[in-house]
């Protein structure tokens, strides 16, 4: 299955054979999980969410600091 992460700072597609968590998919895509929020159809997904089919996910970069 294909997972497509898309956002202002990211446009990455990965292929995986089996179900995978959002966190593991982010790592496979080279995106550090603590730097982003992932959403599907305007609903933020916990990083423990299991992905079971081809999907496009929106990625929002989270920034903080002073």
mmCIF file of the N, C-alpha and C atoms, coordinates in Angstrom:
data_MODEL
# 
_entry.id   MODEL 
# 
loop_
_atom_site.group_PDB 
_atom_site.id 
_atom_site.type_symbol 
_atom_site.label_atom_id 
_atom_site.label_alt_id 
_atom_site.label_comp_id 
_atom_site.label_asym_id 
_atom_site.label_entity_id 
_atom_site.label_seq_id 
_atom_site.pdbx_PDB_ins_code 
_atom_site.Cartn_x 
_atom_site.Cartn_y 
_atom_site.Cartn_z 
_atom_site.occupancy 
_atom_site.B_iso_or_equiv 
_atom_site.pdbx_formal_charge 
_atom_site.auth_seq_id 
_atom_site.auth_comp_id 
_atom_site.auth_asym_id 
_atom_site.auth_atom_id 
_atom_site.pdbx_PDB_model_num 
ATOM 1   N N  . UNK A 1 1  ? 0.845   -1.172 0.000  1.00 0.00 ? 1  UNK A N  1 
ATOM 2   C CA . UNK A 1 1  ? 0.000   0.000  0.000  1.00 0.00 ? 1  UNK A CA 1 
ATOM 3   C C  . UNK A 1 1  ? 0.885   1.228  0.000  1.00 0.00 ? 1  UNK A C  1 
ATOM 4   N N  . UNK A 1 2  ? 0.340   2.328  -0.454 1.00 0.00 ? 2  UNK A N  1 
ATOM 5   C CA . UNK A 1 2  ? 1.092   3.571  -0.529 1.00 0.00 ? 2  UNK A CA 1 
ATOM 6   C C  . UNK A 1 2  ? 0.568   4.563  0.499  1.00 0.00 ? 2  UNK A C  1 
ATOM 7   N N  . UNK A 1 3  ? 1.494   5.218  1.178  1.00 0.00 ? 3  UNK A N  1 
ATOM 8   C CA . UNK A 1 3  ? 1.141   6.277  2.118  1.00 0.00 ? 3  UNK A CA 1 
ATOM 9   C C  . UNK A 1 3  ? 1.812   7.543  1.617  1.00 0.00 ? 3  UNK A C  1 
ATOM 10  N N  . UNK A 1 4  ? 1.007   8.587  1.460  1.00 0.00 ? 4  UNK A N  1 
ATOM 11  C CA . UNK A 1 4  ? 1.502   9.864  0.936  1.00 0.00 ? 4  UNK A CA 1 
ATOM 12  C C  . UNK A 1 4  ? 1.340   10.913 2.021  1.00 0.00 ? 4  UNK A C  1 
ATOM 13  N N  . UNK A 1 5  ? 2.463   11.440 2.477  1.00 0.00 ? 5  UNK A N  1 
ATOM 14  C CA . UNK A 1 5  ? 2.457   12.539 3.437  1.00 0.00 ? 5  UNK A CA 1 
ATOM 15  C C  . UNK A 1 5  ? 2.624   13.823 2.643  1.00 0.00 ? 5  UNK A C  1 
ATOM 16  N N  . UNK A 1 6  ? 1.692   14.742 2.821  1.00 0.00 ? 6  UNK A N  1 
ATOM 17  C CA . UNK A 1 6  ? 1.759   15.990 2.060  1.00 0.00 ? 6  UNK A CA 1 
ATOM 18  C C  . UNK A 1 6  ? 1.454   17.179 2.968  1.00 0.00 ? 6  UNK A C  1 
ATOM 19  N N  . UNK A 1 7  ? 2.235   18.226 2.796  1.00 0.00 ? 7  UNK A N  1 
ATOM 20  C CA . UNK A 1 7  ? 2.045   19.442 3.569  1.00 0.00 ? 7  UNK A CA 1 
ATOM 21  C C  . UNK A 1 7  ? 2.989   20.516 3.071  1.00 0.00 ? 7  UNK A C  1 
ATOM 22  N N  . UNK A 1 8  ? 3.002   21.638 3.742  1.00 0.00 ? 8  UNK A N  1 
ATOM 23  C CA . UNK A 1 8  ? 3.843   22.763 3.321  1.00 0.00 ? 8  UNK A CA 1 
ATOM 24  C C  . UNK A 1 8  ? 5.311   22.363 3.230  1.00 0.00 ? 8  UNK A C  1 
ATOM 25  N N  . UNK A 1 9  ? 5.779   21.567 4.185  1.00 0.00 ? 9  UNK A N  1 
ATOM 26  C CA . UNK A 1 9  ? 7.193   21.194 4.247  1.00 0.00 ? 9  UNK A CA 1 
ATOM 27  C C  . UNK A 1 9  ? 7.488   19.772 3.790  1.00 0.00 ? 9  UNK A C  1 
ATOM 28  N N  . UNK A 1 10 ? 6.453   19.025 3.423  1.00 0.00 ? 10 UNK A N  1 
ATOM 29  C CA . UNK A 1 10 ? 6.653   17.613 3.091  1.00 0.00 ? 10 UNK A CA 1 
ATOM 30  C C  . UNK A 1 10 ? 5.799   17.202 1.898  1.00 0.00 ? 10 UNK A C  1 
ATOM 31  N N  . UNK A 1 11 ? 6.372   16.338 1.075  1.00 0.00 ? 11 UNK A N  1 
ATOM 32  C CA . UNK A 1 11 ? 5.655   15.681 -0.013 1.00 0.00 ? 11 UNK A CA 1 
ATOM 33  C C  . UNK A 1 11 ? 6.392   14.375 -0.268 1.00 0.00 ? 11 UNK A C  1 
ATOM 34  N N  . UNK A 1 12 ? 6.043   13.362 0.536  1.00 0.00 ? 12 UNK A N  1 
ATOM 35  C CA . UNK A 1 12 ? 6.773   12.098 0.526  1.00 0.00 ? 12 UNK A CA 1 
ATOM 36  C C  . UNK A 1 12 ? 5.789   10.945 0.386  1.00 0.00 ? 12 UNK A C  1 
ATOM 37  N N  . UNK A 1 13 ? 6.116   10.003 -0.506 1.00 0.00 ? 13 UNK A N  1 
ATOM 38  C CA . UNK A 1 13 ? 5.331   8.782  -0.660 1.00 0.00 ? 13 UNK A CA 1 
ATOM 39  C C  . UNK A 1 13 ? 6.199   7.602  -0.253 1.00 0.00 ? 13 UNK A C  1 
ATOM 40  N N  . UNK A 1 14 ? 5.589   6.675  0.496  1.00 0.00 ? 14 UNK A N  1 
ATOM 41  C CA . UNK A 1 14 ? 6.289   5.445  0.846  1.00 0.00 ? 14 UNK A CA 1 
ATOM 42  C C  . UNK A 1 14 ? 5.395   4.267  0.501  1.00 0.00 ? 14 UNK A C  1 
ATOM 43  N N  . UNK A 1 15 ? 6.002   3.138  0.244  1.00 0.00 ? 15 UNK A N  1 
ATOM 44  C CA . UNK A 1 15 ? 5.267   1.896  0.017  1.00 0.00 ? 15 UNK A CA 1 
ATOM 45  C C  . UNK A 1 15 ? 5.558   0.957  1.166  1.00 0.00 ? 15 UNK A C  1 
ATOM 46  N N  . UNK A 1 16 ? 4.513   0.347  1.699  1.00 0.00 ? 16 UNK A N  1 
ATOM 47  C CA . UNK A 1 16 ? 4.661   -0.638 2.770  1.00 0.00 ? 16 UNK A CA 1 
ATOM 48  C C  . UNK A 1 16 ? 3.845   -1.864 2.420  1.00 0.00 ? 16 UNK A C  1 
ATOM 49  N N  . UNK A 1 17 ? 4.305   -3.023 2.882  1.00 0.00 ? 17 UNK A N  1 
ATOM 50  C CA . UNK A 1 17 ? 3.637   -4.278 2.558  1.00 0.00 ? 17 UNK A CA 1 
ATOM 51  C C  . UNK A 1 17 ? 2.480   -4.576 3.515  1.00 0.00 ? 17 UNK A C  1 
ATOM 52  N N  . UNK A 1 18 ? 2.655   -4.212 4.776  1.00 0.00 ? 18 UNK A N  1 
ATOM 53  C CA . UNK A 1 18 ? 1.668   -4.544 5.803  1.00 0.00 ? 18 UNK A CA 1 
ATOM 54  C C  . UNK A 1 18 ? 1.189   -3.287 6.505  1.00 0.00 ? 18 UNK A C  1 
ATOM 55  N N  . UNK A 1 19 ? 0.227   -3.486 7.413  1.00 0.00 ? 19 UNK A N  1 
ATOM 56  C CA . UNK A 1 19 ? -0.239  -2.341 8.200  1.00 0.00 ? 19 UNK A CA 1 
ATOM 57  C C  . UNK A 1 19 ? 0.932   -1.765 8.981  1.00 0.00 ? 19 UNK A C  1 
ATOM 58  N N  . UNK A 1 20 ? 0.810   -0.466 9.275  1.00 0.00 ? 20 UNK A N  1 
ATOM 59  C CA . UNK A 1 20 ? 1.899   0.256  9.917  1.00 0.00 ? 20 UNK A CA 1 
ATOM 60  C C  . UNK A 1 20 ? 1.292   1.410  10.711 1.00 0.00 ? 20 UNK A C  1 
ATOM 61  N N  . UNK A 1 21 ? 1.935   1.779  11.811 1.00 0.00 ? 21 UNK A N  1 
ATOM 62  C CA . UNK A 1 21 ? 1.442   2.924  12.571 1.00 0.00 ? 21 UNK A CA 1 
ATOM 63  C C  . UNK A 1 21 ? 1.859   4.218  11.877 1.00 0.00 ? 21 UNK A C  1 
ATOM 64  N N  . UNK A 1 22 ? 1.147   5.272  12.187 1.00 0.00 ? 22 UNK A N  1 
ATOM 65  C CA . UNK A 1 22 ? 1.498   6.586  11.643 1.00 0.00 ? 22 UNK A CA 1 
ATOM 66  C C  . UNK A 1 22 ? 2.942   6.922  12.015 1.00 0.00 ? 22 UNK A C  1 
ATOM 67  N N  . UNK A 1 23 ? 3.319   6.665  13.261 1.00 0.00 ? 23 UNK A N  1 
ATOM 68  C CA . UNK A 1 23 ? 4.674   6.976  13.728 1.00 0.00 ? 23 UNK A CA 1 
ATOM 69  C C  . UNK A 1 23 ? 5.721   6.222  12.907 1.00 0.00 ? 23 UNK A C  1 
ATOM 70  N N  . UNK A 1 24 ? 5.525   4.928  12.729 1.00 0.00 ? 24 UNK A N  1 
ATOM 71  C CA . UNK A 1 24 ? 6.484   4.125  11.964 1.00 0.00 ? 24 UNK A CA 1 
ATOM 72  C C  . UNK A 1 24 ? 6.539   4.584  10.508 1.00 0.00 ? 24 UNK A C  1 
ATOM 73  N N  . UNK A 1 25 ? 5.400   4.957  9.942  1.00 0.00 ? 25 UNK A N  1 
ATOM 74  C CA . UNK A 1 25 ? 5.365   5.452  8.569  1.00 0.00 ? 25 UNK A CA 1 
ATOM 75  C C  . UNK A 1 25 ? 6.103   6.777  8.449  1.00 0.00 ? 25 UNK A C  1 
ATOM 76  N N  . UNK A 1 26 ? 5.930   7.651  9.430  1.00 0.00 ? 26 UNK A N  1 
ATOM 77  C CA . UNK A 1 26 ? 6.662   8.918  9.431  1.00 0.00 ? 26 UNK A CA 1 
ATOM 78  C C  . UNK A 1 26 ? 8.168   8.670  9.452  1.00 0.00 ? 26 UNK A C  1 
ATOM 79  N N  . UNK A 1 27 ? 8.605   7.775  10.322 1.00 0.00 ? 27 UNK A N  1 
ATOM 80  C CA . UNK A 1 27 ? 10.031  7.470  10.413 1.00 0.00 ? 27 UNK A CA 1 
ATOM 81  C C  . UNK A 1 27 ? 10.548  6.898  9.098  1.00 0.00 ? 27 UNK A C  1 
ATOM 82  N N  . UNK A 1 28 ? 9.788   6.006  8.495  1.00 0.00 ? 28 UNK A N  1 
ATOM 83  C CA . UNK A 1 28 ? 10.186  5.424  7.207  1.00 0.00 ? 28 UNK A CA 1 
ATOM 84  C C  . UNK A 1 28 ? 10.275  6.499  6.126  1.00 0.00 ? 28 UNK A C  1 
ATOM 85  N N  . UNK A 1 29 ? 9.435   7.527  6.229  1.00 0.00 ? 29 UNK A N  1 
ATOM 86  C CA . UNK A 1 29 ? 9.437   8.620  5.259  1.00 0.00 ? 29 UNK A CA 1 
ATOM 87  C C  . UNK A 1 29 ? 10.515  9.662  5.564  1.00 0.00 ? 29 UNK A C  1 
ATOM 88  N N  . UNK A 1 30 ? 11.228  9.493  6.680  1.00 0.00 ? 30 UNK A N  1 
ATOM 89  C CA . UNK A 1 30 ? 12.276  10.444 7.040  1.00 0.00 ? 30 UNK A CA 1 
ATOM 90  C C  . UNK A 1 30 ? 11.752  11.703 7.711  1.00 0.00 ? 30 UNK A C  1 
ATOM 91  N N  . UNK A 1 31 ? 10.567  11.606 8.285  1.00 0.00 ? 31 UNK A N  1 
ATOM 92  C CA . UNK A 1 31 ? 9.955   12.737 8.976  1.00 0.00 ? 31 UNK A CA 1 
ATOM 93  C C  . UNK A 1 31 ? 9.977   12.450 10.477 1.00 0.00 ? 31 UNK A C  1 
ATOM 94  N N  . UNK A 1 32 ? 10.581  13.322 11.260 1.00 0.00 ? 32 UNK A N  1 
ATOM 95  C CA . UNK A 1 32 ? 10.641  13.097 12.707 1.00 0.00 ? 32 UNK A CA 1 
ATOM 96  C C  . UNK A 1 32 ? 9.251   13.313 13.303 1.00 0.00 ? 32 UNK A C  1 
ATOM 97  N N  . UNK A 1 33 ? 8.676   12.297 13.943 1.00 0.00 ? 33 UNK A N  1 
ATOM 98  C CA . UNK A 1 33 ? 7.296   12.382 14.443 1.00 0.00 ? 33 UNK A CA 1 
ATOM 99  C C  . UNK A 1 33 ? 7.019   13.531 15.408 1.00 0.00 ? 33 UNK A C  1 
ATOM 100 N N  . UNK A 1 34 ? 8.000   13.925 16.206 1.00 0.00 ? 34 UNK A N  1 
ATOM 101 C CA . UNK A 1 34 ? 7.733   14.987 17.185 1.00 0.00 ? 34 UNK A CA 1 
ATOM 102 C C  . UNK A 1 34 ? 7.641   16.363 16.554 1.00 0.00 ? 34 UNK A C  1 
ATOM 103 N N  . UNK A 1 35 ? 7.904   16.468 15.251 1.00 0.00 ? 35 UNK A N  1 
ATOM 104 C CA . UNK A 1 35 ? 7.877   17.779 14.600 1.00 0.00 ? 35 UNK A CA 1 
ATOM 105 C C  . UNK A 1 35 ? 6.602   18.036 13.802 1.00 0.00 ? 35 UNK A C  1 
ATOM 106 N N  . UNK A 1 36 ? 5.694   17.055 13.771 1.00 0.00 ? 36 UNK A N  1 
ATOM 107 C CA . UNK A 1 36 ? 4.513   17.204 12.914 1.00 0.00 ? 36 UNK A CA 1 
ATOM 108 C C  . UNK A 1 36 ? 3.231   16.696 13.572 1.00 0.00 ? 36 UNK A C  1 
ATOM 109 N N  . UNK A 1 37 ? 2.120   17.237 13.080 1.00 0.00 ? 37 UNK A N  1 
ATOM 110 C CA . UNK A 1 37 ? 0.790   16.691 13.330 1.00 0.00 ? 37 UNK A CA 1 
ATOM 111 C C  . UNK A 1 37 ? 0.342   16.063 12.017 1.00 0.00 ? 37 UNK A C  1 
ATOM 112 N N  . UNK A 1 38 ? -0.313  14.919 12.114 1.00 0.00 ? 38 UNK A N  1 
ATOM 113 C CA . UNK A 1 38 ? -0.799  14.224 10.918 1.00 0.00 ? 38 UNK A CA 1 
ATOM 114 C C  . UNK A 1 38 ? -2.318  14.190 10.987 1.00 0.00 ? 38 UNK A C  1 
ATOM 115 N N  . UNK A 1 39 ? -2.963  14.519 9.878  1.00 0.00 ? 39 UNK A N  1 
ATOM 116 C CA . UNK A 1 39 ? -4.427  14.508 9.863  1.00 0.00 ? 39 UNK A CA 1 
ATOM 117 C C  . UNK A 1 39 ? -4.949  13.836 8.608  1.00 0.00 ? 39 UNK A C  1 
ATOM 118 N N  . UNK A 1 40 ? -6.171  13.348 8.726  1.00 0.00 ? 40 UNK A N  1 
ATOM 119 C CA . UNK A 1 40 ? -6.887  12.726 7.624  1.00 0.00 ? 40 UNK A CA 1 
ATOM 120 C C  . UNK A 1 40 ? -8.298  13.287 7.634  1.00 0.00 ? 40 UNK A C  1 
ATOM 121 N N  . UNK A 1 41 ? -8.690  13.893 6.529  1.00 0.00 ? 41 UNK A N  1 
ATOM 122 C CA . UNK A 1 41 ? -10.009 14.521 6.415  1.00 0.00 ? 41 UNK A CA 1 
ATOM 123 C C  . UNK A 1 41 ? -10.282 15.458 7.594  1.00 0.00 ? 41 UNK A C  1 
ATOM 124 N N  . UNK A 1 42 ? -9.309  16.291 7.901  1.00 0.00 ? 42 UNK A N  1 
ATOM 125 C CA . UNK A 1 42 ? -9.387  17.331 8.929  1.00 0.00 ? 42 UNK A CA 1 
ATOM 126 C C  . UNK A 1 42 ? -9.479  16.797 10.357 1.00 0.00 ? 42 UNK A C  1 
ATOM 127 N N  . UNK A 1 43 ? -9.135  15.526 10.553 1.00 0.00 ? 43 UNK A N  1 
ATOM 128 C CA . UNK A 1 43 ? -9.094  14.948 11.892 1.00 0.00 ? 43 UNK A CA 1 
ATOM 129 C C  . UNK A 1 43 ? -7.657  14.573 12.210 1.00 0.00 ? 43 UNK A C  1 
ATOM 130 N N  . UNK A 1 44 ? -7.130  15.115 13.313 1.00 0.00 ? 44 UNK A N  1 
ATOM 131 C CA . UNK A 1 44 ? -5.763  14.804 13.718 1.00 0.00 ? 44 UNK A CA 1 
ATOM 132 C C  . UNK A 1 44 ? -5.710  13.356 14.189 1.00 0.00 ? 44 UNK A C  1 
ATOM 133 N N  . UNK A 1 45 ? -4.692  12.634 13.688 1.00 0.00 ? 45 UNK A N  1 
ATOM 134 C CA . UNK A 1 45 ? -4.524  11.225 14.037 1.00 0.00 ? 45 UNK A CA 1 
ATOM 135 C C  . UNK A 1 45 ? -3.427  11.058 15.085 1.00 0.00 ? 45 UNK A C  1 
ATOM 136 N N  . UNK A 1 46 ? -3.697  10.295 16.133 1.00 0.00 ? 46 UNK A N  1 
ATOM 137 C CA . UNK A 1 46 ? -2.619  9.957  17.061 1.00 0.00 ? 46 UNK A CA 1 
ATOM 138 C C  . UNK A 1 46 ? -1.547  9.164  16.308 1.00 0.00 ? 46 UNK A C  1 
ATOM 139 N N  . UNK A 1 47 ? -0.312  9.302  16.701 1.00 0.00 ? 47 UNK A N  1 
ATOM 140 C CA . UNK A 1 47 ? 0.764   8.601  16.013 1.00 0.00 ? 47 UNK A CA 1 
ATOM 141 C C  . UNK A 1 47 ? 0.687   7.093  16.191 1.00 0.00 ? 47 UNK A C  1 
ATOM 142 N N  . UNK A 1 48 ? -0.139  6.612  17.104 1.00 0.00 ? 48 UNK A N  1 
ATOM 143 C CA . UNK A 1 48 ? -0.314  5.159  17.286 1.00 0.00 ? 48 UNK A CA 1 
ATOM 144 C C  . UNK A 1 48 ? -1.393  4.585  16.368 1.00 0.00 ? 48 UNK A C  1 
ATOM 145 N N  . UNK A 1 49 ? -2.035  5.433  15.575 1.00 0.00 ? 49 UNK A N  1 
ATOM 146 C CA . UNK A 1 49 ? -3.067  4.979  14.644 1.00 0.00 ? 49 UNK A CA 1 
ATOM 147 C C  . UNK A 1 49 ? -2.465  3.999  13.648 1.00 0.00 ? 49 UNK A C  1 
ATOM 148 N N  . UNK A 1 50 ? -3.154  2.880  13.435 1.00 0.00 ? 50 UNK A N  1 
ATOM 149 C CA . UNK A 1 50 ? -2.686  1.870  12.487 1.00 0.00 ? 50 UNK A CA 1 
ATOM 150 C C  . UNK A 1 50 ? -3.291  2.160  11.109 1.00 0.00 ? 50 UNK A C  1 
ATOM 151 N N  . UNK A 1 51 ? -2.422  2.218  10.112 1.00 0.00 ? 51 UNK A N  1 
ATOM 152 C CA . UNK A 1 51 ? -2.850  2.439  8.727  1.00 0.00 ? 51 UNK A CA 1 
ATOM 153 C C  . UNK A 1 51 ? -2.941  1.084  8.039  1.00 0.00 ? 51 UNK A C  1 
ATOM 154 N N  . UNK A 1 52 ? -4.078  0.843  7.381  1.00 0.00 ? 52 UNK A N  1 
ATOM 155 C CA . UNK A 1 52 ? -4.320  -0.460 6.773  1.00 0.00 ? 52 UNK A CA 1 
ATOM 156 C C  . UNK A 1 52 ? -4.589  -0.412 5.274  1.00 0.00 ? 52 UNK A C  1 
ATOM 157 N N  . UNK A 1 53 ? -4.597  0.802  4.693  1.00 0.00 ? 53 UNK A N  1 
ATOM 158 C CA . UNK A 1 53 ? -4.861  0.924  3.257  1.00 0.00 ? 53 UNK A CA 1 
ATOM 159 C C  . UNK A 1 53 ? -4.151  2.154  2.709  1.00 0.00 ? 53 UNK A C  1 
ATOM 160 N N  . UNK A 1 54 ? -4.071  2.233  1.398  1.00 0.00 ? 54 UNK A N  1 
ATOM 161 C CA . UNK A 1 54 ? -3.474  3.382  0.746  1.00 0.00 ? 54 UNK A CA 1 
ATOM 162 C C  . UNK A 1 54 ? -4.197  4.648  1.190  1.00 0.00 ? 54 UNK A C  1 
ATOM 163 N N  . UNK A 1 55 ? -3.406  5.674  1.532  1.00 0.00 ? 55 UNK A N  1 
ATOM 164 C CA . UNK A 1 55 ? -4.007  6.884  2.073  1.00 0.00 ? 55 UNK A CA 1 
ATOM 165 C C  . UNK A 1 55 ? -3.101  8.089  1.825  1.00 0.00 ? 55 UNK A C  1 
ATOM 166 N N  . UNK A 1 56 ? -3.722  9.249  1.717  1.00 0.00 ? 56 UNK A N  1 
ATOM 167 C CA . UNK A 1 56 ? -2.986  10.520 1.683  1.00 0.00 ? 56 UNK A CA 1 
ATOM 168 C C  . UNK A 1 56 ? -3.248  11.227 2.996  1.00 0.00 ? 56 UNK A C  1 
ATOM 169 N N  . UNK A 1 57 ? -2.185  11.586 3.681  1.00 0.00 ? 57 UNK A N  1 
ATOM 170 C CA . UNK A 1 57 ? -2.290  12.225 4.985  1.00 0.00 ? 57 UNK A CA 1 
ATOM 171 C C  . UNK A 1 57 ? -1.699  13.624 4.925  1.00 0.00 ? 57 UNK A C  1 
ATOM 172 N N  . UNK A 1 58 ? -2.377  14.559 5.566  1.00 0.00 ? 58 UNK A N  1 
ATOM 173 C CA . UNK A 1 58 ? -1.891  15.932 5.641  1.00 0.00 ? 58 UNK A CA 1 
ATOM 174 C C  . UNK A 1 58 ? -0.915  16.043 6.798  1.00 0.00 ? 58 UNK A C  1 
ATOM 175 N N  . UNK A 1 59 ? 0.194   16.714 6.557  1.00 0.00 ? 59 UNK A N  1 
ATOM 176 C CA . UNK A 1 59 ? 1.240   16.887 7.575  1.00 0.00 ? 59 UNK A CA 1 
ATOM 177 C C  . UNK A 1 59 ? 1.392   18.379 7.858  1.00 0.00 ? 59 UNK A C  1 
ATOM 178 N N  . UNK A 1 60 ? 1.248   18.728 9.133  1.00 0.00 ? 60 UNK A N  1 
ATOM 179 C CA . UNK A 1 60 ? 1.427   20.104 9.574  1.00 0.00 ? 60 UNK A CA 1 
ATOM 180 C C  . UNK A 1 60 ? 2.653   20.168 10.459 1.00 0.00 ? 60 UNK A C  1 
ATOM 181 N N  . UNK A 1 61 ? 3.617   20.985 10.072 1.00 0.00 ? 61 UNK A N  1 
ATOM 182 C CA . UNK A 1 61 ? 4.828   21.142 10.865 1.00 0.00 ? 61 UNK A CA 1 
ATOM 183 C C  . UNK A 1 61 ? 4.518   21.973 12.100 1.00 0.00 ? 61 UNK A C  1 
ATOM 184 N N  . UNK A 1 62 ? 4.951   21.464 13.244 1.00 0.00 ? 62 UNK A N  1 
ATOM 185 C CA . UNK A 1 62 ? 4.743   22.150 14.525 1.00 0.00 ? 62 UNK A CA 1 
ATOM 186 C C  . UNK A 1 62 ? 6.047   22.836 14.879 1.00 0.00 ? 62 UNK A C  1 
ATOM 187 N N  . UNK A 1 63 ? 5.961   24.128 15.174 1.00 0.00 ? 63 UNK A N  1 
ATOM 188 C CA . UNK A 1 63 ? 7.172   24.842 15.561 1.00 0.00 ? 63 UNK A CA 1 
ATOM 189 C C  . UNK A 1 63 ? 6.959   25.493 16.914 1.00 0.00 ? 63 UNK A C  1 
ATOM 190 N N  . UNK A 1 64 ? 8.039   25.597 17.634 1.00 0.00 ? 64 UNK A N  1 
ATOM 191 C CA . UNK A 1 64 ? 7.965   26.263 18.941 1.00 0.00 ? 64 UNK A CA 1 
ATOM 192 C C  . UNK A 1 64 ? 9.300   26.932 19.190 1.00 0.00 ? 64 UNK A C  1 
ATOM 193 N N  . UNK A 1 65 ? 9.337   27.740 20.175 1.00 0.00 ? 65 UNK A N  1 
ATOM 194 C CA . UNK A 1 65 ? 10.600  28.394 20.520 1.00 0.00 ? 65 UNK A CA 1 
ATOM 195 C C  . UNK A 1 65 ? 10.348  29.832 20.932 1.00 0.00 ? 65 UNK A C  1 
ATOM 196 N N  . UNK A 1 66 ? 11.430  30.497 21.159 1.00 0.00 ? 66 UNK A N  1 
ATOM 197 C CA . UNK A 1 66 ? 11.280  31.836 21.669 1.00 0.00 ? 66 UNK A CA 1 
ATOM 198 C C  . UNK A 1 66 ? 11.929  32.888 20.857 1.00 0.00 ? 66 UNK A C  1 
# 
